[in-house]
Amino acid sequence: MKMRMRTLNSNSLTSTHARRQPSAVFRVWVICACLIANHASVAHQQKNAVTRILFNENTGNIEVMHRFFIHDAEHAAGVIFGERQTLVESSESRQLFSSYVMNRFSVEVTYSDDSREDLALNYIGEEVDGQFLWVYQEIAAVENVASMTIVNMALRDVWSDQSNLVNIERDDRIYSLTFDGAREVLSIELDA
Amino acid sequence: MTEIYRIALIVTSMLWAVSLQAQGIQQTKGSFEDKFRQLEEVLPTANIYRNAGGAPGHEYWQQEVDYNIDATLDEDNQRLSATELITYRNNSPDTLTYLWFQLDQNRFRSDSMAAMSGTFNGSSPDADSNDPARISLGQLRSLQYQEDADLGHRINAVSDSRENALVHTVVGTLMRVDLAEPLESGDEVDLRIDFEYNIVNGDVLRPRAGYEHFPDDEREGGNYIFALAQWFPRLVAYTDYEGWTNKEFLGSGEFTLEFGDYEVSMTVPADHIVSATGELQNPNDVLTRKQRDRLREAETAERPVYIVTPEEALANEAEGSNQTATWRFAAENVRDFAWSSSRKFIWDAKGHTQPGADQELVMAMSFYPKEGGSLWSEYSTEVVIHTLDVYSRFSFDYPYPTAQSVNVGFVGGMEYPMITFNGPRTELQDDGSRTYSLAEKRFLIGVVIHEIGHFYFPMIVNSDERQWTWMDEGLNSYLDSVAGREWDAEIPWGVEPRYITDYMESQNQVPVMTQSDSVLRLGPNAYSKPATAINILRETIMGRELFDFAFKEYSRLWAFKRPTPADFFRTMEEASGIDLDWFWRGWFYTTDHVDISLDRVYQMRMDTEDPDIDFSRQREFEKSLPPSLYVERNRAEGLLTWVERNPDVRDFYDDNDQFTVTNVERNRYNSFLEGLEDWEREVLDRAISEDLSYYIMEFSNHGGLVMPIILQFDYADGSSEEMRLPAEIWRRSPAAVKKLVVTEKEIVSVTVDPLQETADVDIENNYYPRRIIPSRIESFKSQGGGSLVGRDIMQDIKTELDTDEDEDEDTEQ
């Protein structure tokens, strides 16, 4: 079974390429699933996550591996789904959290001929490893990817100070994107 | 004209001189990079205040500031007003004409530099698709709150001991107070400041301290927990290395302060329980006889004893009081003072004894509302004691009479001397019980260890967190992982080197040696990466014995003093006898990562020079090569060669191949032996008799960070062996090195960093011969994890998401 994900702002994927000057007063949406505000200042909880996007030559797949601190994820899941979630104990909680992550993450590739495609990443699963919850997605590798445009809002709609690092690994090169502040959509050119 | 020309010339040459100095030593030919260049030009020059060994110099000084504060808490208006009397002793060699104060509450003003320089954390509107912008209700709430709440310190009066008003100038989160007359070295001055402020709503702004409201409590209007910190005008540290450390508080870099003695009186509602830095001075006034008896009992108890039981706290929070009570606390030689007050507090305590220490009895105490519940009663106080136990072993005896953990919901965790605020809570279930998840339990244990650990770093070893966050967060995260593993080895505490590799290979990062407010990704930069580095230093570079001695020496030298990074770097070298400049340079001053590759292994065997042996070995080698494919195929087809068809035609060469030894070679061998010196003969004989295997291994460094090369050899007989090559192997060629390895047994495979202790980011090139390293997803699938795909839960997942109006998802089979 495949699950095609389109995120809340998949539209903005394309718009980043041709954004006009605002000429009118724009609408503002308010996001309700929100714990807190700007100045979260804690000496311990580390609101950061890492996503690896690996062009895996051994399997011929593009693999997406999201890593979250379990404690962060558990609190976020409680807020998002409106009831208590226990990520270590409950596989249902973990899968619920995965579905949330996948809905806050999308990849659009631009091919060397300038055509574009939203990658329909397949859900693989999730697992607990140490302090971390990993969420896995993948898709058969596509050729001639010239650039990637990524949306990563996971936990960032819960905590505005959440920072998500994305490392793209292809041909022994590493490309990094950091989603923090107002950065919801980021693009990066990949070397040929 | 000439004059203008001359002046211009001087300016130009001055600029040139400055830039030359800033660049320091440079490699201007070739591309060689000296990864082992000593830090001499990077570290500040040693002086009489800080010596070249990293210890306080013979003229080391620091200021002393004593405070006497009278504070009144207005619960109904969440407001604090106070008078503070300050005695400032100038131990510096300098004359001071003004003093600087921190007014940290000013950070919350809507016009503060923190607020004005904060960037928008939402999305922009999109003209093309008519997408609206998004902003969270939380962000709107905090904007509205900061506009409405009238936050920040209000300074009502500043005067000297003769009640002369002193000129004071507020600069953001700082205030300069001009002294009536210059304060000479060795003199002291008394000041008085009257101030008040509205306490920050913790649920809105998530500050380090503020108030938490419980509107649903039985008492009309609900209840509050007040966490009061960074609450009084505090003297900015005046130092030998920076002068006044008067840098605006932007919210990220915390602070450093001066040590001094405190006497603080806190007038609060009479039914409140107060937890504070220091020791309670008037228990007879504010505690019942029963509570005092319980406190005495707790001193020697096996398990924490309730001073206020859950039932008493519940009754307490339902009522309220119109009376007030004044709690008096005193603390000696501390660098700050914080407190907490609430009628909701359950209070438990247990004595911790340190035999032979200056402070033999330490009261470990926890204060928490019913919302903290059994999670807190089970673990908080015990974890406090465990932390003191472990940290003291690695540094020095805990010098203070109390160590407290207070449950404040909006704080993740925050530390002050003798008191910490920690966030974890239980969940109220429908049946009225309170439970907590495994993750919450682990978080409580972890956060209490971490914050209590801060009592040592930086509350006693007084580094400046605003400049060098890693100095307390990194060192403390290292030690909290040590204490965590000693609490329960089954709990994953992190700080394993492999957890930091994704961060270290990423392109978006800054060196650890970056001022706190400018750091990108503070968590990995100031906590995990330095903590991982210190762990690696201990376990892999220095070894536990040398590391622990040096770290303890650093802690001892700088307890109640003010270390800088150079002092830490120098002490660790000085006490261990190990040159670590390359390590500090690589891990703290650059953004290099570790990726060592074993590119090639050559196997060799020593020639004996004896033709009767060597020639037959060569014959064997020749035989071991695969035969000609074409000849084999001819044979398979049954083709006979001319020689095979004409066996009667033979000569000498049919019986003697090219490896046949004649006396020409034997004579040459004998004269070779005769030509050898005695020692040469011995070496040759031994090498021949041992007949060892010789391997040349070629390594390259892809990450840039030089590290030891840790090797595991797997032998043909199934055994294996480890070899550790020090990082210094890279000193003359940091990009690639070769090593000759001699073994008795034949090697079949080699692994670099087999236990993954160096944070090497690419494991695949650690193997020779190469092996395919499955990715996480591949491993996950091979363990059957992939079978989760397609379960019915997928349907449930989609159903849940439909309730979220922000999303647009579709599914295809």
Interface residues (C-beta under 8 A of the other chain):
Chain A: M1 K2 M3 R4 M5 R6 T7 L8 N9 S10 N11 S12 T14 S15 A18 R19 R20 Q21 P22 S23 F26 R27 V28 W29 V30 I31 C32 A33 C34 L35 I36 A37 N38 H39 A40 S41 V42 A43 H44 Q45 Q46 K47 N48 V50 R52 L54 N56 N58 T59 N61 E63 M65 R67 I70 H71 E74 I80 F81 R84 T86 L87 V88 E89 S91 E92 Q95 L96 S98 S99 Y100 N103 A120 N122 Y123 I124 G125 E126 E127 D129 G130 Q131 F132 W134 Y136 E138 D157 S160 D161 S163 L165 N167 D172 I174 Y175 S176 L177 T178 D180 G181 A182 E184
Chain B: A114 G118 T119 F120 N121 G122 S123 S124 P125 D126 A127 D128 S129 N130 D131 P132 A133 R134 I135 S136 L137 G138 Q139 L140 R141 S142 V204 L205 R206 P207 R208 G251 S252 E254 V411 G412 G413 M414 E415 G423 E427 S437 L438 A439 E440 R442 F443 G446 V447 H450 E451 H454 E473 P492 W493 G494 E496 Y499 D502 Y503 E505 S506 Q507 N508 L520 R521 G523 P524 Y527 S528 D762 I772 P774 S775 R776 I777 E778 F780 K781 G785 G786 L788 V789 G790 I793 M794 D796 I797 K798 E800 L801 D804 D806 E807 D808 E809 D810 T811 E812 Q813
